[in-house]
Amino acid sequence: MRAQPTGVRGPAAAGPGMPPNQRRLIVYVLLAAIVLIGLLRALFFHENRYEKIASGVTAALQANDMTAAEKYFNVEFAAKMNRGEVGRVADAFAPLGKIKHVKEITGSDAPVRGHEFTVTFAKGTADEKIRLDPDDKIVFFTHTITKGE
């Protein structure tokens, strides 16, 4: 007969020798952490409705997509923002790369229904100012590239 090695075994690792109750506890703790992180992101790290408008119009303008951009404009502004103007904005935004996030930075001195944003792209940033009508359609839009390659 062979002698079994004796000695102190190390702490149980997440492996086949771990008791089922301990493994189950680790799984529950990990699932709870994942759910908690998802809940916190949903509650605290989302765009407000104005940031969503700015993000949508910026993406449409960057893609030089007149049809998508017009959904954000009121009738009068859509007439001013013709294909040539959309193309100029697209040319300015294109080198900046993909949009990472939009942050509203509207100050207390902003005009009524006026909003200001910092748009962070993969390769730069831009400041945008928009003014909205009561239907949340854009009546004014301007941008300034603040940092780019």
C-alpha positions in Angstrom: 0.0 0.0 0.0 1.1 3.4 -0.8 1.3 6.2 1.8 -0.9 9.2 1.2 0.9 12.5 1.4 0.1 14.4 4.5 0.3 18.1 5.1 -1.6 21.3 5.0 -3.7 21.9 2.0 -3.8 25.5 0.6 -6.9 27.6 0.5 -9.6 26.4 -1.8 -9.3 27.9 -5.2 -12.2 28.1 -7.7 -11.7 24.7 -9.0 -13.0 21.2 -8.9 -12.0 20.7 -5.3 -14.0 23.7 -4.1 -17.2 22.9 -2.2 -20.4 23.4 -4.3 -21.8 25.9 -1.7 -18.7 28.1 -2.0 -18.7 28.0 -5.8 -22.4 29.0 -5.8 -21.7 31.9 -3.4 -18.9 33.2 -5.8 -21.3 33.0 -8.7 -24.0 34.9 -6.8 -21.6 37.6 -5.8 -20.4 38.0 -9.4 -23.9 38.2 -10.7 -24.9 40.7 -8.1 -21.9 42.9 -9.0 -22.8 42.7 -12.7 -26.4 43.7 -12.0 -25.3 46.5 -9.7 -22.9 47.9 -12.3 -25.6 47.8 -15.0 -28.1 49.5 -12.7 -25.7 52.3 -11.8 -24.9 52.9 -15.5 -28.6 53.0 -16.4 -29.4 55.5 -13.6 -26.4 57.8 -13.7 -24.4 57.5 -16.9 -26.9 58.2 -19.7 -27.4 61.1 -22.0 -30.2 63.6 -21.2 -32.7 64.3 -24.0 -30.7 67.3 -25.3 -27.5 65.3 -25.4 -29.4 62.7 -27.4 -30.5 65.4 -29.9 -27.0 66.8 -30.1 -25.5 63.3 -30.5 -28.0 62.4 -33.2 -27.6 65.6 -35.3 -23.8 65.5 -35.0 -23.7 61.9 -36.2 -26.0 62.7 -39.1 -24.0 65.8 -40.1 -20.7 63.9 -39.8 -22.0 61.2 -42.1 -23.2 64.0 -44.5 -26.7 62.5 -44.3 -29.1 65.3 -45.1 -32.2 63.1 -44.6 -31.2 62.0 -41.1 -30.1 65.6 -40.1 -33.4 67.1 -41.3 -35.3 65.1 -38.7 -33.7 67.3 -36.0 -34.4 70.6 -37.8 -37.5 72.7 -37.8 -38.8 73.7 -41.3 -37.2 77.1 -41.5 -33.8 75.9 -40.3 -33.9 72.9 -42.7 -34.3 75.4 -45.6 -31.2 77.3 -44.3 -29.2 74.1 -43.7 -28.9 73.1 -47.3 -26.8 70.3 -48.8 -23.7 72.6 -49.1 -23.9 73.6 -45.5 -24.3 70.0 -44.4 -21.3 69.1 -46.5 -19.1 71.8 -44.9 -20.0 70.5 -41.4 -19.3 66.9 -42.5 -15.9 68.0 -43.8 -15.1 69.6 -40.5 -16.3 66.6 -38.4 -15.0 63.7 -40.6 -11.4 63.9 -39.6 -12.3 63.7 -35.9 -13.4 60.1 -36.1 -16.1 58.3 -34.2 -18.2 60.1 -31.6 -17.3 58.9 -28.2 -19.7 61.0 -26.1 -21.6 64.2 -25.8 -21.7 66.3 -22.6 -24.0 69.2 -22.1 -22.2 72.3 -20.7 -25.0 74.8 -20.9 -24.4 77.8 -18.5 -27.0 79.8 -16.6 -26.5 82.7 -19.1 -27.6 80.6 -22.1 -30.5 81.9 -24.2 -33.9 80.4 -23.7 -34.0 76.9 -25.1 -30.3 77.3 -25.9 -27.9 74.4 -25.2 -24.2 74.0 -25.4 -22.3 70.8 -25.7 -18.8 69.4 -25.8 -18.6 66.6 -28.3 -15.7 64.2 -27.8 -14.6 62.3 -30.9 -11.9 59.6 -31.2 -9.4 62.2 -32.6 -10.6 65.5 -31.2 -13.4 67.6 -29.6 -15.9 70.2 -30.8 -18.1 72.7 -29.0 -21.6 72.9 -30.3 -24.4 75.4 -29.6 -28.0 74.7 -30.6 -31.3 76.4 -29.9 -34.5 74.5 -30.0 -38.1 75.4 -30.6 -40.9 74.2 -28.3 -41.1 71.0 -30.3 -37.4 70.3 -29.6 -36.5 70.9 -33.2 -33.2 72.8 -34.0 -33.6 76.4 -35.1 -29.9 77.3 -34.7 -26.7 75.3 -34.8 -23.1 76.2 -34.7 -19.9 74.4 -34.0 -16.2 75.1 -33.2 -13.5 72.4 -33.5 -11.6 72.9 -30.2 -9.1 70.1 -30.5 -8.2 67.8 -33.4 -5.4 66.1 -35.1 
